[in-house]
Amino acid sequence: MKKITGILIFILLISTLGMGCVESTEDTDASEQEDILLAEEQSELYSQKQERIDLVNAAIELIDEKGELAFPEFREKDSQWYNNNSYITVWKTEGIRVVFPPKVSGEGGSVLDLEDYNGEPLGRMIIDTALSEDGEGWVNYYWPKPGETAPSKKSTFVKRTTIGNETYLVHSGFYVNDYTYNKNLEDIEDINHFGEATIRNLINPNRVDMGLDIDYSIAHFIIKPGDFLEPLIMKNPETYYVLEGEGILYIEDVPFELRKGQLVLVPENAKQHMENTGDVDLEFLAINEPAWKPEHEIILE
């Protein structure tokens, strides 16, 4: 997946330069700061991080007011403290779990040697963050969502507080994948077999359940040696980036040789077809804007 990620960044850089978005530093510094602040305000991921911080701070305020009498309130289901996958957890700094709403029977147990899905020392990471000079911070790790066995990326905000002479740490986290589109190449399903090509959807806002504020799509094509991609016309421009192999792309019957690392833009409404002329799979990314839909494609006989 690292290869795919690097290529996408490369393509985005090319697009940015092509649109003339490079301006002088003097003209853009102020506006860039404003854009960053606006983007943070509009980002669901940013909002979720802020909600975790606010929830932990509110919990600490309640602890400051009520001490340990606040703990039963954190266990109340469908409250501001405990709702679905959102909840407050309280530990002692020596590694004793004091409040854990999803599994109250686990309270009183030691979490000092708790590890995440990948074997990282999660318990010690959380405690060390709370005992740091700042007394707070974020811990990122992998943990299965409730009812699932596969791990998901989770980000937790932890902060230190006290009740009398006892030091506690309060934390609350969220699953990052609920707010970002995150796929591993090996987990992506085949969406079509077009002629002799296998097509895999990397990203398409028309093919996912979550709302994606984009209007482009990226598909991963694989054409076996000696096979071909049948003639077609796309109503929108289409960009190909070759990952592996070699072949020939015909645009209006004009041949263009394909090789690893090559980027080709096919104009809108242009007739095109492709064949693998090498000894290994011809792999490439197909980028469409607007995002691919069946009605954008005309298959030729």
Order of alpha helices (4+ residues) and beta strands (2+ residues): alpha-alpha-alpha-alpha-beta-beta-beta-beta-alpha-beta-beta-beta-beta-beta-beta-beta-beta-beta-beta-beta-beta-beta-beta
